[in-house]
Amino acid sequence: MAPGDSLPDYLTNTILDPSFDKDMLDTHLVYEYDAQDNEGNPMKWRYEMWICASDCIAYDIHSGPMAGRKNYQRANFQCIRPGELWQINWLEETGTVVSVVYDIRGKKMTTMIAFSEGHWKRREEALGDKRNKADRERWGKLADVGNQASRFMLSEQGTIVEVFKGRGNMAPIEGI
């Protein structure tokens, strides 16, 4: 079967840089975005990501509009500069597209998220844990809300507050 015959699918002709094992594999990142609540008061959106394999990330969202979401995704990694910059891309069950640039030296996460209408407008339904069948099934239905053009585009840059190796307190992923 050719790439793209069964969707969703990924295609990259870029070979995974050998620095992936040192720079990325089993790396656990805790990072925060500066944001505001609905009244304009400063707040932090806290995220946690574990790079568990060369084709998988897991994340937990602790604060912000998607707080309470626990997920893991098939992901694509591209090295921009070994030991410095990596791009991570994935597609959510909700139809949301995420692209993150991890700046190792600068301790920054630069993120672009194209939320599907269902994911953004019905965000309470996007909360939960992918490991729970009911949550996973509900998330998939959010992709059917709206159309490809009805997206909320979010571009933010977060500060990495902690880096370590291993899963930490995140829930395990079956098979990893």
OpenMM code with the backbone's topology and positions (N, CA, C; nanometers):
from openmm import Vec3, app, unit

residues = "MET ALA PRO GLY ASP SER LEU PRO ASP TYR LEU THR ASN THR ILE LEU ASP PRO SER PHE ASP LYS ASP MET LEU ASP THR HIS LEU VAL TYR GLU TYR ASP ALA GLN ASP ASN GLU GLY ASN PRO MET LYS TRP ARG TYR GLU MET TRP ILE CYS ALA SER ASP CYS ILE ALA TYR ASP ILE HIS SER GLY PRO MET ALA GLY ARG LYS ASN TYR GLN ARG ALA ASN PHE GLN CYS ILE ARG PRO GLY GLU LEU TRP GLN ILE ASN TRP LEU GLU GLU THR GLY THR VAL VAL SER VAL VAL TYR ASP ILE ARG GLY LYS LYS MET THR THR MET ILE ALA PHE SER GLU GLY HIS TRP LYS ARG ARG GLU GLU ALA LEU GLY ASP LYS ARG ASN LYS ALA ASP ARG GLU ARG TRP GLY LYS LEU ALA ASP VAL GLY ASN GLN ALA SER ARG PHE MET LEU SER GLU GLN GLY THR ILE VAL GLU VAL PHE LYS GLY ARG GLY ASN MET ALA PRO ILE GLU GLY ILE".split()
positions = [
    Vec3(0.0851, -0.1175, 0.0000),
    Vec3(0.0000, 0.0000, 0.0000),
    Vec3(0.0897, 0.1239, 0.0000),
    Vec3(0.0598, 0.2205, -0.0835),
    Vec3(0.1383, 0.3430, -0.0952),
    Vec3(0.1008, 0.4407, 0.0157),
    Vec3(0.1959, 0.5262, 0.0568),
    Vec3(0.1624, 0.6282, 0.1573),
    Vec3(0.0435, 0.7113, 0.1113),
    Vec3(-0.0495, 0.7340, 0.2026),
    Vec3(-0.1676, 0.8131, 0.1717),
    Vec3(-0.2862, 0.7327, 0.1234),
    Vec3(-0.2667, 0.6020, 0.0945),
    Vec3(-0.3798, 0.5190, 0.0505),
    Vec3(-0.4802, 0.4979, 0.1632),
    Vec3(-0.4317, 0.4881, 0.2856),
    Vec3(-0.5175, 0.4720, 0.4024),
    Vec3(-0.4956, 0.5927, 0.4932),
    Vec3(-0.6000, 0.6720, 0.5130),
    Vec3(-0.5870, 0.7961, 0.5897),
    Vec3(-0.6488, 0.7842, 0.7275),
    Vec3(-0.5996, 0.8547, 0.8273),
    Vec3(-0.4856, 0.9463, 0.8193),
    Vec3(-0.3532, 0.8704, 0.8057),
    Vec3(-0.2560, 0.9361, 0.7457),
    Vec3(-0.1248, 0.8763, 0.7245),
    Vec3(-0.0199, 0.9864, 0.7246),
    Vec3(0.1039, 0.9480, 0.7371),
    Vec3(0.2165, 1.0415, 0.7335),
    Vec3(0.3104, 1.0015, 0.6214),
    Vec3(0.3754, 1.0996, 0.5630),
    Vec3(0.4822, 1.0739, 0.4681),
    Vec3(0.5928, 1.1732, 0.4972),
    Vec3(0.7116, 1.1217, 0.5143),
    Vec3(0.8288, 1.2074, 0.5199),
    Vec3(0.9406, 1.1359, 0.4473),
    Vec3(1.0089, 1.2089, 0.3645),
    Vec3(1.1248, 1.1547, 0.2951),
    Vec3(1.2532, 1.1929, 0.3672),
    Vec3(1.2381, 1.2623, 0.4794),
    Vec3(1.3521, 1.3038, 0.5596),
    Vec3(1.3874, 1.1901, 0.6551),
    Vec3(1.5097, 1.1441, 0.6482),
    Vec3(1.5565, 1.0373, 0.7366),
    Vec3(1.5681, 1.0919, 0.8782),
    Vec3(1.5218, 1.0140, 0.9757),
    Vec3(1.5312, 1.0550, 1.1161),
    Vec3(1.6780, 1.0693, 1.1532),
    Vec3(1.7157, 1.1886, 1.1963),
    Vec3(1.8552, 1.2160, 1.2300),
    Vec3(1.8995, 1.1256, 1.3453),
    Vec3(2.0231, 1.0716, 1.3384),
    Vec3(2.0710, 0.9824, 1.4444),
    Vec3(2.0789, 1.0490, 1.5813),
    Vec3(2.0759, 1.1821, 1.5859),
    Vec3(2.0787, 1.2506, 1.7157),
    Vec3(1.9460, 1.2361, 1.7910),
    Vec3(1.8435, 1.1769, 1.7249),
    Vec3(1.7139, 1.1570, 1.7905),
    Vec3(1.7300, 1.0829, 1.9230),
    Vec3(1.8106, 0.9776, 1.9241),
    Vec3(1.8250, 0.8976, 2.0463),
    Vec3(1.8763, 0.9809, 2.1632),
    Vec3(1.9697, 1.0681, 2.1381),
    Vec3(2.0264, 1.1519, 2.2452),
    Vec3(1.9366, 1.2721, 2.2755),
    Vec3(1.8909, 1.3389, 2.1701),
    Vec3(1.8152, 1.4632, 2.1868),
    Vec3(1.6719, 1.4414, 2.2335),
    Vec3(1.6077, 1.3361, 2.1857),
    Vec3(1.4625, 1.3262, 2.1987),
    Vec3(1.4107, 1.2024, 2.2715),
    Vec3(1.4625, 1.0853, 2.2364),
    Vec3(1.4044, 0.9609, 2.2859),
    Vec3(1.3976, 0.9572, 2.4379),
    Vec3(1.2803, 0.9258, 2.4906),
    Vec3(1.2529, 0.9133, 2.6336),
    Vec3(1.2666, 1.0462, 2.7081),
    Vec3(1.2647, 1.1576, 2.6338),
    Vec3(1.2726, 1.2891, 2.6971),
    Vec3(1.1342, 1.3306, 2.7443),
    Vec3(1.1303, 1.3854, 2.8638),
    Vec3(1.0064, 1.4302, 2.9272),
    Vec3(1.0184, 1.5812, 2.9475),
    Vec3(0.9232, 1.6554, 2.8943),
    Vec3(0.9253, 1.8011, 2.9008),
    Vec3(0.8035, 1.8521, 2.9763),
    Vec3(0.8251, 1.9451, 3.0672),
    Vec3(0.7166, 2.0177, 3.1332),
    Vec3(0.7343, 2.1630, 3.0911),
    Vec3(0.6290, 2.2216, 3.0351),
    Vec3(0.6412, 2.3582, 2.9842),
    Vec3(0.5132, 2.4356, 3.0093),
    Vec3(0.5282, 2.5686, 3.0086),
    Vec3(0.4166, 2.6573, 3.0388),
    Vec3(0.4088, 2.7694, 2.9365),
    Vec3(0.2847, 2.8020, 2.9009),
    Vec3(0.2574, 2.9157, 2.8143),
    Vec3(0.2037, 3.0293, 2.9010),
    Vec3(0.2497, 3.1513, 2.8776),
    Vec3(0.1904, 3.2683, 2.9421),
    Vec3(0.0582, 3.2956, 2.8731),
    Vec3(-0.0474, 3.3121, 2.9506),
    Vec3(-0.1805, 3.3325, 2.8939),
    Vec3(-0.2613, 3.4239, 2.9856),
    Vec3(-0.3882, 3.4375, 2.9530),
    Vec3(-0.4806, 3.5170, 3.0337),
    Vec3(-0.6099, 3.4394, 3.0507),
    Vec3(-0.6747, 3.4602, 3.1668),
    Vec3(-0.8062, 3.4002, 3.1860),
    Vec3(-0.9099, 3.4875, 3.1147),
    Vec3(-1.0357, 3.4531, 3.1259),
    Vec3(-1.1423, 3.5257, 3.0559),
    Vec3(-1.1569, 3.6712, 3.1002),
    Vec3(-1.1055, 3.7038, 3.2197),
    Vec3(-1.1112, 3.8412, 3.2703),
    Vec3(-0.9827, 3.9180, 3.2404),
    Vec3(-0.8892, 3.8563, 3.1701),
    Vec3(-0.7646, 3.9235, 3.1357),
    Vec3(-0.6541, 3.9108, 3.2396),
    Vec3(-0.6769, 3.8300, 3.3416),
    Vec3(-0.5752, 3.8113, 3.4454),
    Vec3(-0.4692, 3.7132, 3.3972),
    Vec3(-0.3418, 3.7389, 3.4297),
    Vec3(-0.2356, 3.6472, 3.3865),
    Vec3(-0.2537, 3.5073, 3.4460),
    Vec3(-0.2225, 3.4085, 3.3654),
    Vec3(-0.2255, 3.2694, 3.4118),
    Vec3(-0.1269, 3.1894, 3.3276),
    Vec3(-0.1003, 3.0669, 3.3677),
    Vec3(-0.0111, 2.9773, 3.2944),
    Vec3(-0.0926, 2.8601, 3.2420),
    Vec3(-0.0622, 2.8190, 3.1195),
    Vec3(-0.1134, 2.6935, 3.0664),
    Vec3(0.0008, 2.5952, 3.0806),
    Vec3(-0.0166, 2.4905, 3.1594),
    Vec3(0.0906, 2.3937, 3.1864),
    Vec3(0.0665, 2.2644, 3.1090),
    Vec3(0.1683, 2.2239, 3.0348),
    Vec3(0.1652, 2.1028, 2.9536),
    Vec3(0.2815, 2.0127, 2.9919),
    Vec3(0.2651, 1.8862, 2.9615),
    Vec3(0.3688, 1.7868, 2.9877),
    Vec3(0.3730, 1.6937, 2.8676),
    Vec3(0.4923, 1.6690, 2.8143),
    Vec3(0.5061, 1.5809, 2.6979),
    Vec3(0.6196, 1.4822, 2.7224),
    Vec3(0.5928, 1.3573, 2.6859),
    Vec3(0.6943, 1.2522, 2.6932),
    Vec3(0.7128, 1.1973, 2.5523),
    Vec3(0.8358, 1.1987, 2.5038),
    Vec3(0.8681, 1.1454, 2.3718),
    Vec3(0.9047, 0.9989, 2.3929),
    Vec3(0.8073, 0.9120, 2.3748),
    Vec3(0.8208, 0.7728, 2.4172),
    Vec3(0.8759, 0.6795, 2.3090),
    Vec3(0.8796, 0.7233, 2.1840),
    Vec3(0.9315, 0.6400, 2.0748),
    Vec3(0.9609, 0.7306, 1.9556),
    Vec3(1.0200, 0.6739, 1.8521),
    Vec3(1.0537, 0.7539, 1.7339),
    Vec3(0.9308, 0.7889, 1.6505),
    Vec3(0.8142, 0.7394, 1.6912),
    Vec3(0.6910, 0.7716, 1.6199),
    Vec3(0.5738, 0.7973, 1.7139),
    Vec3(0.6037, 0.8350, 1.8409),
    Vec3(0.4953, 0.8508, 1.9383),
    Vec3(0.5316, 0.9519, 2.0470),
    Vec3(0.4334, 1.0348, 2.0810),
    Vec3(0.4448, 1.1230, 2.1961),
    Vec3(0.3237, 1.0984, 2.2854),
    Vec3(0.3394, 1.1304, 2.4132),
    Vec3(0.2273, 1.1299, 2.5071),
    Vec3(0.2251, 1.2667, 2.5730),
    Vec3(0.1056, 1.3136, 2.6075),
    Vec3(0.0988, 1.4421, 2.6767),
    Vec3(-0.0163, 1.4464, 2.7747),
    Vec3(0.0010, 1.5296, 2.8763),
    Vec3(-0.1030, 1.5625, 2.9736),
    Vec3(-0.1127, 1.7143, 2.9763),
    Vec3(-0.2349, 1.7667, 2.9822),
    Vec3(-0.2556, 1.9109, 2.9922),
    Vec3(-0.3099, 1.9390, 3.1322),
    Vec3(-0.2373, 2.0212, 3.2072),
    Vec3(-0.2695, 2.0458, 3.3476),
    Vec3(-0.3479, 2.1742, 3.3717),
    Vec3(-0.3338, 2.2742, 3.2839),
    Vec3(-0.4094, 2.3982, 3.3012),
    Vec3(-0.4314, 2.4632, 3.1657),
    Vec3(-0.5261, 2.5558, 3.1612),
    Vec3(-0.5635, 2.6196, 3.0354),
    Vec3(-0.6941, 2.5624, 2.9846),
    Vec3(-0.7368, 2.6019, 2.8645),
    Vec3(-0.8684, 2.5623, 2.8143),
    Vec3(-0.8833, 2.4119, 2.7897),
    Vec3(-0.7749, 2.3400, 2.7755),
    Vec3(-0.7823, 2.1956, 2.7523),
    Vec3(-0.7354, 2.1148, 2.8734),
    Vec3(-0.7305, 2.1781, 2.9901),
    Vec3(-0.6873, 2.1095, 3.1126),
    Vec3(-0.7706, 1.9841, 3.1357),
    Vec3(-0.7033, 1.8755, 3.1676),
    Vec3(-0.7717, 1.7492, 3.1914),
    Vec3(-0.7643, 1.6540, 3.0728),
    Vec3(-0.6947, 1.6924, 2.9689),
    Vec3(-0.6796, 1.6056, 2.8514),
    Vec3(-0.5501, 1.5264, 2.8654),
    Vec3(-0.5599, 1.3954, 2.8480),
    Vec3(-0.4452, 1.3043, 2.8517),
    Vec3(-0.4484, 1.2244, 2.7229),
    Vec3(-0.3380, 1.2286, 2.6493),
    Vec3(-0.3422, 1.1690, 2.5174),
    Vec3(-0.2044, 1.1169, 2.4780),
    Vec3(-0.2039, 1.0347, 2.3782),
    Vec3(-0.0805, 0.9925, 2.3122),
    Vec3(-0.1120, 0.9879, 2.1635),
    Vec3(-0.0120, 1.0162, 2.0816),
    Vec3(-0.0356, 1.0250, 1.9387),
    Vec3(0.0817, 0.9699, 1.8603),
    Vec3(0.0499, 0.9142, 1.7475),
    Vec3(0.1525, 0.8850, 1.6476),
    Vec3(0.2046, 1.0213, 1.6024),
    Vec3(0.3346, 1.0354, 1.5957),
    Vec3(0.3937, 1.1656, 1.5633),
    Vec3(0.5070, 1.1489, 1.4637),
    Vec3(0.5394, 1.2586, 1.3995),
    Vec3(0.6497, 1.2654, 1.3049),
    Vec3(0.7518, 1.3637, 1.3602),
    Vec3(0.8795, 1.3269, 1.3570),
    Vec3(0.9874, 1.4106, 1.4102),
    Vec3(1.0802, 1.4507, 1.2963),
    Vec3(1.1207, 1.5776, 1.2967),
    Vec3(1.2190, 1.6261, 1.2012),
    Vec3(1.3250, 1.7059, 1.2763),
    Vec3(1.4497, 1.6709, 1.2534),
    Vec3(1.5596, 1.7448, 1.3132),
    Vec3(1.5871, 1.8691, 1.2291),
    Vec3(1.5840, 1.9838, 1.2923),
    Vec3(1.6186, 2.1078, 1.2235),
    Vec3(1.7689, 2.1330, 1.2399),
    Vec3(1.8170, 2.1177, 1.3629),
    Vec3(1.9588, 2.1308, 1.3930),
    Vec3(1.9897, 2.0365, 1.5089),
    Vec3(2.0720, 1.9322, 1.4889),
    Vec3(2.1012, 1.8360, 1.5960),
    Vec3(2.1485, 1.9055, 1.7234),
    Vec3(2.0935, 1.8581, 1.8357),
    Vec3(2.1309, 1.9140, 1.9659),
    Vec3(2.0686, 2.0484, 1.9954),
    Vec3(1.9860, 2.1004, 1.9015),
    Vec3(1.9296, 2.2343, 1.9201),
    Vec3(1.7797, 2.2428, 1.8935),
    Vec3(1.7371, 2.2039, 1.7722),
    Vec3(1.5981, 2.2270, 1.7315),
    Vec3(1.5372, 2.1024, 1.6680),
    Vec3(1.4158, 2.0683, 1.7133),
    Vec3(1.3393, 1.9579, 1.6566),
    Vec3(1.1955, 2.0026, 1.6350),
    Vec3(1.1357, 1.9532, 1.5261),
    Vec3(0.9944, 1.9756, 1.4995),
    Vec3(0.9198, 1.8446, 1.5223),
    Vec3(0.8036, 1.8551, 1.5887),
    Vec3(0.7175, 1.7401, 1.6167),
    Vec3(0.5789, 1.7728, 1.5605),
    Vec3(0.5230, 1.6826, 1.4793),
    Vec3(0.3925, 1.7057, 1.4157),
    Vec3(0.3005, 1.5872, 1.4418),
    Vec3(0.1728, 1.6179, 1.4650),
    Vec3(0.0768, 1.5087, 1.4780),
    Vec3(-0.0645, 1.5559, 1.4482),
    Vec3(-0.1521, 1.4584, 1.4248),
    Vec3(-0.2943, 1.4802, 1.3989),
    Vec3(-0.3725, 1.4143, 1.5118),
    Vec3(-0.4625, 1.4903, 1.5718),
    Vec3(-0.5467, 1.4384, 1.6806),
    Vec3(-0.6707, 1.3677, 1.6241),
    Vec3(-0.7302, 1.2818, 1.7041),
    Vec3(-0.8567, 1.2159, 1.6671),
    Vec3(-0.9660, 1.3184, 1.6393),
    Vec3(-0.9564, 1.4339, 1.7022),
    Vec3(-1.0565, 1.5399, 1.6891),
    Vec3(-1.0460, 1.6143, 1.5572),
    Vec3(-0.9406, 1.5858, 1.4785),
    Vec3(-0.9157, 1.6580, 1.3545),
    Vec3(-0.8214, 1.7759, 1.3737),
    Vec3(-0.7768, 1.7986, 1.4950),
    Vec3(-0.6826, 1.9069, 1.5251),
    Vec3(-0.5424, 1.8688, 1.4797),
    Vec3(-0.4728, 1.9647, 1.4184),
    Vec3(-0.3356, 1.9458, 1.3714),
    Vec3(-0.2430, 2.0244, 1.4633),
    Vec3(-0.1334, 1.9598, 1.5073),
    Vec3(-0.0390, 2.0231, 1.5994),
    Vec3(0.1019, 2.0153, 1.5409),
    Vec3(0.1736, 2.1263, 1.5504),
    Vec3(0.3138, 2.1305, 1.5136),
    Vec3(0.3882, 2.2074, 1.6226),
    Vec3(0.4930, 2.1449, 1.6766),
    Vec3(0.5694, 2.2032, 1.7865),
    Vec3(0.7167, 2.2031, 1.7489),
    Vec3(0.7854, 2.3126, 1.7775),
    Vec3(0.9305, 2.3169, 1.7625),
    Vec3(0.9901, 2.3221, 1.9027),
    Vec3(1.0727, 2.2217, 1.9332),
    Vec3(1.1400, 2.2094, 2.0618),
    Vec3(1.2791, 2.2693, 2.0483),
    Vec3(1.3013, 2.3798, 2.1183),
    Vec3(1.4305, 2.4479, 2.1204),
    Vec3(1.5051, 2.4006, 2.2448),
    Vec3(1.5963, 2.3070, 2.2253),
    Vec3(1.6675, 2.2443, 2.3365),
    Vec3(1.7495, 2.3473, 2.4134),
    Vec3(1.8295, 2.4237, 2.3431),
    Vec3(1.9184, 2.5212, 2.4092),
    Vec3(1.8419, 2.6389, 2.4681),
    Vec3(1.7430, 2.6877, 2.3947),
    Vec3(1.6661, 2.8037, 2.4406),
    Vec3(1.5573, 2.7694, 2.5401),
    Vec3(1.5333, 2.6391, 2.5612),
    Vec3(1.4299, 2.5904, 2.6535),
    Vec3(1.2923, 2.6515, 2.6213),
    Vec3(1.2544, 2.6403, 2.4932),
    Vec3(1.1257, 2.6928, 2.4458),
    Vec3(1.0517, 2.5865, 2.3659),
    Vec3(0.9202, 2.5952, 2.3687),
    Vec3(0.8325, 2.5149, 2.2839),
    Vec3(0.7496, 2.6138, 2.2023),
    Vec3(0.7704, 2.6162, 2.0719),
    Vec3(0.6960, 2.7056, 1.9839),
    Vec3(0.5907, 2.6210, 1.9135),
    Vec3(0.4656, 2.6574, 1.9342),
    Vec3(0.3541, 2.5707, 1.8974),
    Vec3(0.2571, 2.6394, 1.8022),
    Vec3(0.2092, 2.5638, 1.7050),
    Vec3(0.0986, 2.6051, 1.6205),
    Vec3(-0.0037, 2.4926, 1.6279),
    Vec3(-0.1233, 2.5264, 1.6712),
    Vec3(-0.2317, 2.4282, 1.6794),
    Vec3(-0.3472, 2.4780, 1.5936),
    Vec3(-0.3933, 2.3938, 1.5029),
    Vec3(-0.5110, 2.4238, 1.4211),
    Vec3(-0.6258, 2.3386, 1.4762),
    Vec3(-0.6934, 2.3943, 1.5775),
    Vec3(-0.8034, 2.3220, 1.6410),
    Vec3(-0.9184, 2.3044, 1.5436),
    Vec3(-0.9724, 2.1832, 1.5378),
    Vec3(-1.0967, 2.1634, 1.4632),
    Vec3(-1.2069, 2.2381, 1.5375),
    Vec3(-1.3139, 2.2714, 1.4670),
    Vec3(-1.4251, 2.3417, 1.5310),
    Vec3(-1.4802, 2.2616, 1.6485),
    Vec3(-1.4955, 2.1306, 1.6302),
    Vec3(-1.5479, 2.0475, 1.7382),
    Vec3(-1.4583, 2.0468, 1.8605),
    Vec3(-1.3276, 2.0392, 1.8391),
    Vec3(-1.2325, 2.0362, 1.9505),
    Vec3(-1.2364, 2.1680, 2.0275),
    Vec3(-1.2406, 2.2799, 1.9563),
    Vec3(-1.2357, 2.4095, 2.0235),
    Vec3(-1.3708, 2.4499, 2.0830),
    Vec3(-1.4779, 2.4405, 2.0054),
    Vec3(-1.6086, 2.4887, 2.0507),
    Vec3(-1.6753, 2.3940, 2.1513),
    Vec3(-1.6370, 2.2662, 2.1465),
    Vec3(-1.6953, 2.1683, 2.2392),
    Vec3(-1.5838, 2.1069, 2.3230),
    Vec3(-1.4979, 2.1954, 2.3755),
    Vec3(-1.3756, 2.1500, 2.4428),
    Vec3(-1.4007, 2.0612, 2.5638),
    Vec3(-1.5138, 2.0778, 2.6310),
    Vec3(-1.5422, 1.9910, 2.7458),
    Vec3(-1.5485, 1.8445, 2.7023),
    Vec3(-1.5976, 1.8227, 2.5793),
    Vec3(-1.6063, 1.6874, 2.5259),
    Vec3(-1.4692, 1.6339, 2.4835),
    Vec3(-1.3710, 1.7237, 2.4684),
    Vec3(-1.2354, 1.6835, 2.4284),
    Vec3(-1.1480, 1.6485, 2.5488),
    Vec3(-1.2038, 1.6613, 2.6689),
    Vec3(-1.1270, 1.6279, 2.7887),
    Vec3(-1.1398, 1.4785, 2.8164),
    Vec3(-1.0482, 1.4262, 2.8963),
    Vec3(-1.0489, 1.2850, 2.9307),
    Vec3(-0.9157, 1.2207, 2.8990),
    Vec3(-0.9184, 1.0906, 2.8856),
    Vec3(-0.7965, 1.0119, 2.8655),
    Vec3(-0.8185, 0.9155, 2.7502),
    Vec3(-0.7315, 0.9221, 2.6506),
    Vec3(-0.7443, 0.8373, 2.5321),
    Vec3(-0.7469, 0.6877, 2.5680),
    Vec3(-0.6890, 0.6521, 2.6806),
    Vec3(-0.6860, 0.5119, 2.7215),
    Vec3(-0.8264, 0.4611, 2.7568),
    Vec3(-0.9211, 0.5530, 2.7777),
    Vec3(-1.0610, 0.5175, 2.8055),
    Vec3(-1.1379, 0.5155, 2.6740),
    Vec3(-1.1967, 0.4029, 2.6442),
    Vec3(-1.2661, 0.3841, 2.5162),
    Vec3(-1.3733, 0.4901, 2.4919),
    Vec3(-1.4526, 0.5231, 2.5936),
    Vec3(-1.5606, 0.6207, 2.5756),
    Vec3(-1.5048, 0.7585, 2.5395),
    Vec3(-1.3949, 0.7991, 2.6035),
    Vec3(-1.3324, 0.9282, 2.5715),
    Vec3(-1.2829, 0.9267, 2.4275),
    Vec3(-1.2136, 0.8210, 2.3903),
    Vec3(-1.1563, 0.8082, 2.2553),
    Vec3(-1.2669, 0.8151, 2.1490),
    Vec3(-1.3767, 0.7453, 2.1710),
    Vec3(-1.4870, 0.7462, 2.0749),
    Vec3(-1.5526, 0.8837, 2.0658),
    Vec3(-1.5706, 0.9507, 2.1798),
    Vec3(-1.6284, 1.0850, 2.1813),
    Vec3(-1.5390, 1.1833, 2.1059),
    Vec3(-1.4064, 1.1721, 2.1259),
    Vec3(-1.3127, 1.2623, 2.0583),
    Vec3(-1.3226, 1.2482, 1.9066),
    Vec3(-1.3354, 1.1251, 1.8588),
    Vec3(-1.3431, 1.1023, 1.7148),
    Vec3(-1.4623, 1.1721, 1.6509),
    Vec3(-1.5721, 1.1828, 1.7238),
    Vec3(-1.6917, 1.2494, 1.6707),
    Vec3(-1.6730, 1.4001, 1.6594),
    Vec3(-1.5807, 1.4560, 1.7380),
    Vec3(-1.5559, 1.6004, 1.7316),
    Vec3(-1.4964, 1.6413, 1.5967),
    Vec3(-1.4296, 1.5488, 1.5296),
    Vec3(-1.3714, 1.5782, 1.3982),
    Vec3(-1.4794, 1.6030, 1.2934),
    Vec3(-1.6006, 1.5542, 1.3174),
    Vec3(-1.7100, 1.5696, 1.2214),
    Vec3(-1.7830, 1.7029, 1.2337),
    Vec3(-1.7490, 1.7826, 1.3362),
    Vec3(-1.8148, 1.9118, 1.3580),
    Vec3(-1.7480, 2.0176, 1.2698),
    Vec3(-1.8257, 2.0945, 1.1971),
    Vec3(-1.7705, 2.2007, 1.1128),
    Vec3(-1.7088, 2.1440, 0.9861),
    Vec3(-1.6128, 2.2190, 0.9300),
    Vec3(-1.5447, 2.1751, 0.8086),
    Vec3(-1.3961, 2.2084, 0.8211),
    Vec3(-1.3190, 2.1750, 0.7205),
    Vec3(-1.1734, 2.1941, 0.7271),
    Vec3(-1.1336, 2.3401, 0.7456),
    Vec3(-1.2169, 2.4324, 0.7013),
    Vec3(-1.1823, 2.5741, 0.7115),
    Vec3(-1.2236, 2.6354, 0.8450),
    Vec3(-1.3141, 2.5700, 0.9172),
    Vec3(-1.3622, 2.6275, 1.0443),
    Vec3(-1.2715, 2.5803, 1.1585),
    Vec3(-1.1602, 2.6503, 1.1714),
    Vec3(-1.0574, 2.6143, 1.2695),
    Vec3(-1.0232, 2.7341, 1.3564),
    Vec3(-0.9796, 2.7043, 1.4780),
    Vec3(-0.9230, 2.8071, 1.5646),
    Vec3(-0.7727, 2.7857, 1.5637),
    Vec3(-0.7007, 2.8858, 1.5144),
    Vec3(-0.5548, 2.8777, 1.5019),
    Vec3(-0.4910, 2.9396, 1.6259),
    Vec3(-0.4090, 2.8636, 1.6943),
    Vec3(-0.3417, 2.9100, 1.8151),
    Vec3(-0.1911, 2.8970, 1.7960),
    Vec3(-0.1212, 3.0086, 1.8072),
    Vec3(0.0247, 3.0097, 1.8002),
    Vec3(0.0766, 3.0662, 1.9308),
    Vec3(0.1559, 2.9886, 2.0015),
    Vec3(0.2085, 3.0293, 2.1314),
    Vec3(0.3513, 2.9812, 2.1456),
    Vec3(0.4257, 3.0469, 2.2346),
    Vec3(0.5593, 3.0009, 2.2685),
    Vec3(0.5648, 2.9808, 2.4188),
    Vec3(0.5979, 2.8580, 2.4587),
    Vec3(0.6048, 2.8242, 2.5993),
    Vec3(0.7486, 2.8125, 2.6471),
    Vec3(0.7631, 2.8228, 2.7777),
    Vec3(0.8936, 2.8089, 2.8419),
    Vec3(0.9019, 2.6727, 2.9085),
    Vec3(1.0090, 2.6004, 2.8791),
    Vec3(1.0292, 2.4689, 2.9399),
    Vec3(1.0783, 2.4898, 3.0826),
    Vec3(1.0081, 2.4303, 3.1780),
    Vec3(1.0430, 2.4470, 3.3192),
    Vec3(1.1106, 2.3230, 3.3780),
    Vec3(1.1002, 2.2112, 3.3058),
    Vec3(1.1627, 2.0880, 3.3555),
    Vec3(1.1888, 1.9930, 3.2385),
    Vec3(1.3055, 1.9296, 3.2388),
    Vec3(1.3422, 1.8287, 3.1395),
    Vec3(1.4046, 1.7121, 3.2139),
    Vec3(1.3565, 1.5904, 3.1847),
    Vec3(1.4165, 1.4710, 3.2428),
    Vec3(1.3894, 1.3527, 3.1523),
    Vec3(1.4471, 1.2404, 3.1821),
    Vec3(1.4258, 1.1189, 3.1029),
    Vec3(1.3229, 1.0315, 3.1735),
    Vec3(1.2388, 0.9677, 3.0934),
    Vec3(1.1415, 0.8724, 3.1461),
    Vec3(0.9997, 0.9246, 3.1463),
    Vec3(0.9070, 0.8344, 3.1762),
    Vec3(0.7630, 0.8606, 3.1732),
    Vec3(0.7186, 0.9519, 3.2866),
    Vec3(0.7940, 0.9520, 3.3968),
    Vec3(0.7507, 1.0298, 3.5120),
    Vec3(0.6215, 0.9748, 3.5673),
    Vec3(0.5272, 1.0598, 3.6017),
    Vec3(0.3985, 1.0182, 3.6600),
    Vec3(0.2890, 0.9987, 3.5550),
    Vec3(0.3255, 1.0071, 3.4285),
    Vec3(0.2241, 0.9888, 3.3248),
    Vec3(0.1810, 0.8428, 3.3163),
    Vec3(0.0560, 0.8223, 3.2769),
    Vec3(0.0031, 0.6868, 3.2638),
    Vec3(0.0761, 0.6124, 3.1531),
    Vec3(0.0983, 0.4830, 3.1701),
    Vec3(0.1667, 0.4050, 3.0658),
    Vec3(0.0806, 0.3921, 2.9402),
    Vec3(0.1480, 0.3650, 2.8307),
    Vec3(0.0819, 0.3418, 2.7027),
    Vec3(0.1043, 0.1949, 2.6700),
    Vec3(-0.0034, 0.1246, 2.6423),
    Vec3(0.0067, -0.0177, 2.6102),
    Vec3(0.0989, -0.0395, 2.4903),
    Vec3(0.1933, -0.1290, 2.5034),
    Vec3(0.2840, -0.1623, 2.3940),
    Vec3(0.4104, -0.0785, 2.3908),
    Vec3(0.4204, 0.0204, 2.4812),
    Vec3(0.5406, 0.1063, 2.4832),
    Vec3(0.6054, 0.0968, 2.6208),
] * unit.nanometer
topology = app.Topology()
chain = topology.addChain("A")
for resn in residues:
    res = topology.addResidue(resn, chain)
    for name in ("N", "CA", "C"):
        topology.addAtom(name, app.Element.getBySymbol(name[0]), res)
